[in-house]
Amino acid sequence: MIVVSGCAGTKPASVETNADDLVVAIGAEPETGFDPTKGWGRYGSPLFQSTLLKRDDDLKIVNDLATGYEISEDGKVWTVKLRQDVLFSDGKPLTAEDVKFTFDTAATNGAAIDLTNLASVEAGQNEVSFHLKKPQSTFVYFLITTGIVPKHAYSSTYAENPIGSGPYRFVQWDRGQQLIVQANANYYGRRPHFQKLTFLFLNEDAAFAAAKAGTVDIAYIPSAFSKHQVAGMHLEAVKSVDNRGIAFPYVKAGGKTEESYPIGNDVTADIAIRKAINTVINRQQLVDGILEGYGSPAYTANDGLPWWNEDSAIKDNDAEAAAKILSDGGWTDSDNDGIVEKGTLKAEFTLLYPSGDVTRQSLALAAAEMVQAAGIRMNVEGKSWDEIEKLMNSNAILLGWGSHDPLEMYNLYSSSFGGVDYYNTGYYSNPSVDKWFEQALDARTEEESLAFWKKAQWDGQTGLSIKGDAPWAWLVNIDHLYLVKDGLDIGKQRIQPHGHGWPLTDNIESWSRKE
């Protein structure tokens, strides 16, 4: 998970537009710039750069820079054939050497893109071979999300002045204010209708105000503003896997991280507590009451995606069933104070959320109120991210995820990621789940891997889902809401990932003015 902060709404320079121009306020400013080798484009189109593969509107994998690819029988060599008609925006041809350079650079940049399994890259005549240390079906997602940068024009300042082969070319970046791009005359694909785009970096309040003032064509807004009518604009709600959920410490208290932060929690380490919370929470009520109906109940980190196991969903909003789970697990309210206990251990713990995030605060408070019906007390506290990092391995935390890559599920639940960054904060571990993960990674294609990803969630006996070990209580998937100027068509939108980046631009070539 990348933690970003939106601009406070600095007034942008005045923007003059015509019918072929758009002004949009659809997300936060990428603080580190526009370098794909450092993570730009992971949560939406890289815009300036092209990728080897991409997803279509139905999330099927199709060619972009590639004309096709082959995987060796042992799964360790991926050979990608390249188009020969691609130019960068500066007129120089895109070659196999540029692809090799991009992945070599990304591998050395470390944290943003995990290419530790990449042994080497070889550039041939209009083809590139990627040699892996071991088979990895999810390597395909690096081919989908990593924009290709030019070897001849790459430098330490590339992120501030990118050159690529995507549908638009970089023109100007005024930090804290705006980004201006123009259609790339050298683009090999479907030419975009709009010749100039201006991205304004406004917070949600400022973006809504700009929409009301008629100064933007598209504005991303929170659900709290969804009931307000804006003259000349209509609301478009895009489904997403931009989820919010509660990560529980899975192990008992007693351990320490390398930084000497505490690990574990005796209450949430009890499966009865985790299952009871998942059972008593009314997810639809959270959607209706906090998201104004713009969302859906969440049961996993990947609801609705090709690797989702539909059997992982449960019947929730059932206080009676939750009480039975607790009773069967040895939890009773023997002192009649409304909180169940197990011996001397009270069913009470802290739920953290990032202060300043109103939606997460509202979800945390509502969930805490709901679990009281089962005799569980969650004490809700807002903290800075710096504070959360010290406490997140020993307290429950309300996090957000959502990706078009099943590798995110692996990162969240694999025992090898216990305590790594914001991934498996609770130190969840299940040998059966790890086994299914390894088989999924060892598969040769995405299609072949799907059955194993689904079994990791629930194989009929165990799994990482609510039906299994319930190391999370997923709450909601948040619809992404956009005010769009009447007469503007933003095409068929795909189910969108977590809200970092600008996923709305994934299909930007199909945007147009309605006749």
PASEKE-354935 format. One record per residue (C-alpha): residue in one letter; z negated, x negated, y. Coordinates in pm, 1 decimal. Each point is the difference from the previous one (the first is absolute). Layout:
<atoms>
code:c3:c1:c2
A:Z:X:Y
...
</atoms>
This chain:
<atoms>
code:c3:c1:c2
M:0.0:0.0:0.0
I:96.9:-132.8:339.3
V:-234.9:88.7:281.5
V:186.3:64.6:324.3
S:-104.6:135.6:333.6
G:220.8:205.2:227.5
C:58.6:-88.4:360.7
A:-233.7:176.1:236.0
G:293.0:171.5:161.6
T:113.5:-249.1:263.2
K:256.8:163.8:224.3
P:344.7:-125.5:-103.7
A:271.8:-104.8:232.9
S:219.6:290.4:102.4
V:278.6:68.4:-247.1
E:339.4:143.1:92.8
T:184.2:166.9:-283.8
N:326.1:177.0:-78.3
A:119.9:213.8:-289.5
D:39.8:-302.7:-227.0
D:-353.8:-125.5:67.2
L:-337.8:98.0:-142.3
V:-352.7:-64.7:121.1
V:-264.3:29.7:-271.1
A:-374.2:-46.9:-40.3
I:-42.4:-0.5:-376.4
G:-262.1:-259.4:-82.3
A:-204.1:-301.2:94.2
E:141.3:-326.8:122.8
P:36.6:-261.4:-277.3
E:-238.3:-257.3:139.8
T:150.2:-290.0:-195.6
G:359.2:86.2:86.4
F:309.9:61.4:-207.1
D:7.4:-267.0:-271.4
P:53.1:145.2:-351.7
T:-131.7:-318.8:-160.5
K:-336.2:84.5:156.9
G:-4.4:367.3:-96.7
W:216.6:180.2:256.6
G:176.4:295.0:-164.2
R:-236.4:48.8:-293.6
Y:-92.4:351.3:116.0
G:338.0:106.3:136.4
S:348.9:-128.5:67.4
P:11.9:-355.6:139.6
L:260.7:143.2:245.6
F:141.1:-337.3:111.8
Q:35.0:-142.2:-349.2
S:169.5:118.6:-317.9
T:-156.0:-7.9:-345.6
L:162.0:-79.1:-333.9
L:-82.5:345.3:-135.4
K:-132.9:318.8:157.3
R:-111.6:351.1:-90.1
D:210.8:305.5:66.3
D:-130.2:335.2:121.1
D:-116.5:81.9:-353.9
L:-179.0:-336.7:-31.1
K:256.4:-126.2:-250.3
I:76.4:-372.1:15.9
V:349.9:-72.3:134.3
N:189.6:-304.2:127.3
D:-12.3:-124.5:357.7
L:99.6:-366.0:39.6
A:30.7:-16.1:-377.5
T:294.1:127.1:-199.8
G:-210.5:-3.1:-314.0
Y:-261.4:-197.8:-187.6
E:-79.3:-109.6:-354.5
I:-324.9:-93.3:-173.8
S:-8.9:-251.4:-282.7
E:-120.6:107.5:-344.5
D:-330.7:-180.1:45.9
G:-49.6:169.5:338.7
K:-43.7:-327.9:184.2
V:334.9:-35.2:180.9
W:132.5:256.0:247.7
T:357.8:-65.5:111.5
V:119.1:193.2:305.7
K:367.8:22.1:95.9
L:62.1:13.0:376.5
R:247.2:174.7:226.8
Q:243.2:-241.2:164.0
D:66.0:196.8:321.2
V:-340.3:-26.5:168.7
L:-51.6:-160.9:339.1
F:-320.3:-57.3:190.8
S:-18.2:150.0:346.8
D:94.6:-340.7:144.9
G:328.5:7.1:-194.5
K:-95.7:-257.4:-264.7
P:55.2:98.5:-367.3
L:-292.5:87.1:-223.4
T:7.7:-217.6:-312.5
A:-197.6:-64.5:-314.2
E:-165.4:-290.7:181.5
D:-150.1:244.1:250.1
V:-145.4:207.1:-283.3
K:-147.2:-309.4:-164.5
F:-140.8:-117.5:332.5
T:-159.9:341.4:64.9
F:-183.6:13.8:-330.9
D:-99.3:-366.4:8.2
T:-144.0:54.7:347.7
A:-177.3:321.4:-99.8
A:-154.7:-175.7:-299.5
T:-146.0:-273.2:220.2
N:-127.0:249.8:258.9
G:-250.6:125.7:-255.4
A:-211.0:310.9:48.0
A:242.3:261.6:136.8
I:240.8:-16.8:-295.6
D:-139.8:-99.0:-339.1
L:272.7:-216.1:-155.9
T:-235.6:-210.6:-208.8
N:199.2:92.4:-310.7
L:321.7:-138.1:149.0
A:71.1:-342.3:-149.0
S:323.7:-80.8:182.2
V:310.8:145.1:166.1
E:352.8:-128.0:-59.9
A:293.4:77.3:229.1
G:339.7:19.9:-166.0
Q:344.9:118.8:105.1
N:-70.0:349.5:136.6
E:-301.3:40.1:-224.6
V:-367.0:-90.5:-6.9
S:-218.7:-63.2:-304.2
F:-373.9:57.4:16.8
H:-196.9:-182.4:-269.4
L:-339.4:154.2:-76.8
K:-294.5:-162.3:-175.0
K:-41.5:312.3:-212.9
P:173.0:339.0:-21.0
Q:-79.8:236.5:287.9
S:164.3:341.7:25.5
T:-139.9:41.9:350.7
F:197.8:-297.7:127.7
V:264.3:256.6:87.4
Y:-219.9:120.7:287.0
F:23.3:-336.3:172.3
L:378.0:39.9:-13.6
I:-40.2:344.9:160.7
T:-241.6:-90.5:279.0
T:76.3:-359.4:99.8
G:249.1:-19.5:285.2
I:232.5:-301.9:-11.6
V:-32.6:-248.4:286.2
P:263.6:-257.1:107.6
K:-69.6:-357.4:-101.6
H:198.0:-130.6:296.9
A:-198.3:200.7:258.0
Y:-350.6:1.1:-142.3
S:-278.4:-173.2:188.6
S:-368.5:34.8:83.6
T:94.8:258.3:265.1
Y:225.0:209.6:-223.3
A:-249.9:290.7:-10.0
E:38.2:36.7:377.0
N:380.2:-12.2:8.2
P:136.7:99.8:-342.1
I:360.1:-22.7:-114.4
G:107.2:201.2:-302.1
S:274.6:202.8:-163.9
G:-157.3:344.6:29.8
P:129.0:305.2:188.2
Y:-159.6:-108.7:327.4
R:-32.7:-328.5:183.6
F:-295.2:-118.6:203.4
V:31.9:12.0:380.2
Q:-341.7:-17.4:164.6
W:-369.8:15.4:-85.7
D:-249.6:59.6:278.9
R:-331.5:-53.6:-175.5
G:-235.8:291.8:33.8
Q:273.9:219.8:143.0
Q:333.2:35.8:-173.4
L:271.3:-130.2:-231.6
I:369.2:48.0:80.2
V:271.6:-25.3:-266.4
Q:373.9:68.6:-5.1
A:239.4:93.8:-276.7
N:126.1:-307.3:-184.7
A:378.2:-16.0:38.5
N:16.9:-226.4:-306.7
Y:-184.9:241.8:-230.7
Y:182.5:43.6:-331.6
G:-151.5:339.6:-84.3
R:16.7:344.5:150.2
R:-4.8:-46.5:377.6
P:-290.7:172.8:173.0
H:78.8:279.3:246.1
F:-241.3:-123.7:264.5
Q:96.7:-316.2:183.0
K:-335.5:-83.4:154.9
L:-357.9:64.0:-110.5
T:-309.3:-59.2:207.9
F:-330.6:-4.9:-188.8
L:-299.9:67.1:223.3
F:-334.7:-130.6:-121.8
L:-227.8:288.9:88.9
N:-318.3:123.8:-161.5
E:6.2:354.3:-136.4
D:-135.4:162.1:316.2
A:250.9:-181.5:217.8
A:288.2:78.4:-237.5
F:-86.8:370.2:11.9
A:-20.7:-12.8:380.3
A:341.7:-169.3:10.2
A:142.8:275.3:-219.8
K:-137.4:267.9:232.3
A:143.9:-187.6:297.1
G:341.7:-9.9:-167.7
T:25.3:-380.5:12.7
V:36.0:-60.0:-375.1
D:236.1:142.3:-260.9
I:-242.9:-43.5:-292.1
A:-377.9:-38.4:1.1
Y:-236.4:-57.8:-291.5
I:-306.4:221.4:40.9
P:-323.5:64.8:-189.9
S:-65.4:332.9:-168.1
A:-247.2:92.8:274.8
F:296.3:46.9:238.1
S:217.7:189.2:-247.4
K:-81.5:347.8:132.6
H:107.4:-81.7:354.0
Q:350.0:111.4:94.1
V:211.8:-246.0:197.0
A:296.5:140.0:190.8
G:332.8:-129.2:-125.4
M:-147.8:-159.0:-313.9
H:-73.4:109.9:-353.7
L:-244.8:-129.5:-259.7
E:122.3:-173.3:-314.2
A:-254.7:-58.6:-276.5
V:93.6:-273.9:-246.8
K:-175.8:-22.5:-334.6
S:-166.2:-330.3:-78.4
V:-213.5:-197.5:-239.1
D:-196.1:-111.7:304.5
N:-328.9:79.0:-168.0
R:-368.2:-16.1:80.8
G:-266.6:-45.5:-262.7
I:-346.3:-128.4:-78.5
A:-25.2:-330.2:-187.1
F:-325.4:-24.9:-194.6
P:-185.1:-315.3:-100.6
Y:60.7:10.4:-376.2
V:-260.8:-251.0:-114.7
K:-377.0:-8.6:38.8
A:-161.6:-187.9:284.4
G:-90.6:-364.1:-41.8
G:307.8:-213.8:52.4
K:116.6:-192.5:304.1
T:345.0:-81.4:136.9
E:104.3:-355.9:86.4
E:-113.7:80.2:354.8
S:-339.3:116.7:-136.8
Y:69.4:365.8:76.5
P:-163.1:244.8:-246.1
I:195.7:150.2:-289.0
G:-70.5:325.3:-182.6
N:-195.7:320.2:40.0
D:-225.2:150.7:-267.4
V:78.7:359.8:98.6
T:379.5:-14.1:14.4
A:9.2:-221.7:-309.3
D:-93.7:314.7:-197.0
I:313.0:182.3:-116.2
A:-173.6:337.9:23.7
I:-44.7:-48.1:374.9
R:364.3:-91.8:51.7
K:131.9:282.6:-213.9
A:-232.2:256.4:158.5
I:117.8:-97.0:348.2
N:363.7:30.3:-105.2
T:-69.6:340.0:-154.1
V:-200.2:159.2:281.7
I:222.9:-104.9:292.5
N:235.0:269.3:126.4
R:313.8:-197.6:80.3
Q:202.9:296.8:118.6
Q:-273.3:84.9:248.1
L:23.1:-354.1:136.3
V:374.8:45.1:43.3
D:-36.5:338.4:170.2
G:-302.5:-79.6:214.2
I:57.9:-361.4:106.5
L:376.2:-45.2:-32.9
E:82.4:349.2:133.0
G:181.5:64.4:-327.3
Y:232.6:-299.2:41.6
G:-73.0:-188.9:-318.2
S:-77.2:44.2:-366.6
P:-291.3:-61.6:-237.2
A:3.1:-355.8:-136.5
Y:-97.7:-94.2:-354.5
T:142.6:-351.5:-22.9
A:143.9:-266.0:230.5
N:353.6:103.1:-98.2
D:24.7:379.0:-27.6
G:358.7:122.1:-32.6
L:157.4:-341.9:-51.9
P:199.1:-85.3:-315.2
W:-294.8:-186.8:-157.0
W:-256.5:275.8:64.3
N:-166.6:154.4:-304.4
E:-30.3:370.9:80.4
D:-271.5:34.8:-265.8
S:-232.2:-198.0:228.5
A:-61.6:304.5:222.8
I:-312.7:207.5:-60.6
K:-145.8:332.8:104.9
D:-229.6:-72.6:292.4
N:-224.6:210.8:228.2
D:-223.0:73.4:-300.5
A:-368.0:-50.4:81.1
E:-108.3:145.5:-332.9
A:211.2:-245.0:-198.9
A:-123.4:-287.1:217.5
A:-362.3:100.8:-62.0
K:62.4:-0.5:-375.2
I:158.8:-346.9:17.3
L:-311.3:-128.5:175.1
S:-239.9:177.3:-233.5
D:181.1:-131.8:-307.6
G:-20.4:-344.5:157.6
G:-377.3:17.9:37.7
W:-12.4:94.0:369.8
T:-244.4:278.3:94.2
D:-179.4:113.9:314.2
S:-351.8:-26.8:-138.7
D:-172.5:-7.2:341.5
N:205.3:291.0:142.4
D:112.3:-183.9:314.2
G:366.4:89.8:-51.1
I:96.4:-350.6:-116.8
V:29.2:-75.7:-369.9
E:-154.0:-311.0:-146.5
K:11.0:-198.3:-321.0
G:-340.1:-149.0:-65.2
T:-96.8:-163.2:329.6
L:360.1:-19.3:127.1
K:101.9:255.4:262.9
A:361.7:118.2:19.9
E:35.3:-135.7:351.0
F:232.0:-266.6:144.3
T:193.4:-93.4:315.0
L:362.8:90.1:69.5
L:167.2:-227.1:256.1
Y:303.4:74.9:212.4
P:171.5:-201.6:277.0
S:-147.1:113.8:329.2
G:261.4:125.5:242.6
D:202.5:170.1:-272.6
V:-66.2:367.7:67.6
T:180.6:127.7:-309.7
R:-195.7:-225.9:-235.8
Q:-322.6:89.3:175.4
S:72.7:372.3:-41.5
L:92.4:-43.9:-367.1
A:-313.8:-203.6:-67.1
L:-230.4:252.7:166.1
A:166.0:296.4:-173.3
A:-13.4:-169.7:-340.7
A:-366.5:-86.3:52.8
E:-76.1:363.7:72.8
M:191.7:114.8:-309.2
V:-179.6:-228.8:-244.9
Q:-338.2:132.5:111.3
A:79.6:306.6:-211.9
A:-24.3:-227.7:-306.1
G:-326.2:-158.3:114.0
I:155.0:-326.6:123.8
R:-64.4:-147.8:342.8
M:264.4:-218.6:166.6
N:-120.5:-151.9:324.9
V:305.9:-41.9:221.3
E:21.6:-303.9:229.6
G:280.2:-125.6:222.8
K:40.4:-377.1:18.1
S:245.8:-255.4:135.8
W:236.2:-158.5:-249.9
D:-193.1:-325.2:31.3
E:-320.4:180.1:-97.0
I:171.9:190.5:-279.5
E:125.4:-321.2:-159.1
K:-360.1:-110.2:-50.3
L:-111.4:334.0:-146.0
M:299.9:141.8:-185.8
N:-82.8:-149.9:-340.3
S:-343.4:164.1:-11.5
N:68.0:329.5:180.8
A:253.0:277.6:-35.0
I:282.6:-29.4:253.9
L:265.4:241.5:123.5
L:334.4:-181.4:-19.0
G:367.0:87.1:34.6
W:291.4:-119.2:-210.8
G:340.8:121.3:-115.5
S:309.5:-198.6:-96.7
H:341.7:33.6:-162.9
D:-109.6:-276.2:-234.5
P:-213.3:49.7:-315.2
L:-125.9:-353.8:49.1
E:-241.3:153.9:250.4
M:-162.1:193.5:-285.6
Y:-34.0:-327.4:-187.1
N:-163.6:-164.9:298.9
L:-246.7:286.5:45.4
Y:-111.7:21.9:-362.5
S:74.4:-323.8:-182.2
S:-310.0:-198.2:-98.3
S:178.8:-310.9:128.7
F:-17.3:144.8:353.7
G:-373.1:69.8:-4.8
G:-134.1:-87.4:344.9
V:338.9:-115.8:131.6
D:41.7:108.5:362.5
Y:-6.7:380.6:32.1
Y:150.8:61.7:-342.5
N:-245.0:40.2:-288.3
T:-311.0:3.3:220.8
G:-213.6:162.0:-269.3
Y:77.5:-258.3:-271.9
Y:147.6:261.9:-232.5
S:88.5:-129.1:-344.9
N:132.3:166.3:-315.2
P:167.5:-207.9:-276.6
S:219.7:293.3:-104.1
V:125.4:46.6:355.0
D:67.2:-373.5:30.8
K:195.7:17.4:-325.7
W:221.8:282.5:127.0
F:50.3:-191.7:323.7
E:117.7:-307.9:-184.7
Q:247.9:205.1:-201.5
A:129.0:162.9:318.9
L:50.5:-339.1:163.3
D:161.3:-139.3:-315.0
A:258.6:279.7:-7.8
R:355.7:-95.7:93.1
T:81.2:294.2:228.4
E:-179.9:252.3:218.4
E:97.3:281.0:-240.3
E:-146.8:-188.2:-295.3
S:-323.1:-68.9:187.6
L:-74.7:357.6:105.1
A:-163.8:109.1:-326.3
F:-244.9:-290.8:15.1
W:-96.0:63.0:364.9
K:-69.4:360.6:-94.1
K:-211.6:-96.8:-300.5
A:-207.4:-231.0:218.6
Q:-97.2:311.0:195.7
W:-78.8:206.4:-309.6
D:101.5:-72.8:-358.4
G:-182.9:293.5:-153.4
Q:-319.9:-195.9:-56.1
T:-65.3:-209.1:307.9
G:158.5:-115.5:323.9
L:-46.9:-76.0:366.0
S:38.9:362.2:110.9
I:-263.1:265.0:66.9
K:28.8:111.0:-361.8
G:-84.8:-351.9:-108.2
D:-235.8:-236.4:180.2
A:32.7:158.3:346.2
P:-55.8:-320.4:202.0
W:143.4:187.3:300.3
A:-26.9:349.1:141.6
W:342.5:51.1:153.6
L:-11.0:272.9:263.2
V:327.0:76.7:181.4
N:357.0:-108.4:58.7
I:77.8:23.8:370.6
D:329.0:150.1:118.4
H:162.2:-212.8:268.6
L:63.6:222.7:300.1
Y:272.7:-58.6:255.4
L:93.6:193.7:310.3
V:380.1:-16.6:7.8
K:217.5:102.2:293.8
D:201.7:312.6:-69.0
G:356.7:-90.2:-91.1
L:-97.5:-326.6:-166.6
D:48.1:-21.5:-378.0
I:-207.1:-269.7:-178.0
G:158.3:71.9:-337.6
K:-166.6:45.3:-336.7
Q:-331.1:-182.6:10.8
R:-140.2:-167.7:-309.7
I:-361.3:24.2:-105.7
Q:-150.7:-261.0:229.7
P:-243.2:-283.9:-79.1
H:-319.4:-93.6:183.7
G:33.4:27.4:376.4
H:46.5:-366.5:90.3
G:350.2:-87.4:110.4
W:257.1:261.9:96.2
P:100.0:177.3:-323.7
L:181.6:270.3:198.1
T:278.6:-252.4:62.7
D:79.0:-46.1:-370.3
N:301.4:231.8:33.9
I:83.6:-81.1:361.9
E:374.1:-21.2:-68.8
S:-0.1:375.6:-68.6
W:-167.9:102.4:327.4
S:230.2:196.2:231.0
R:28.8:256.0:276.0
K:58.3:351.2:-124.0
E:315.9:166.2:125.6
</atoms>
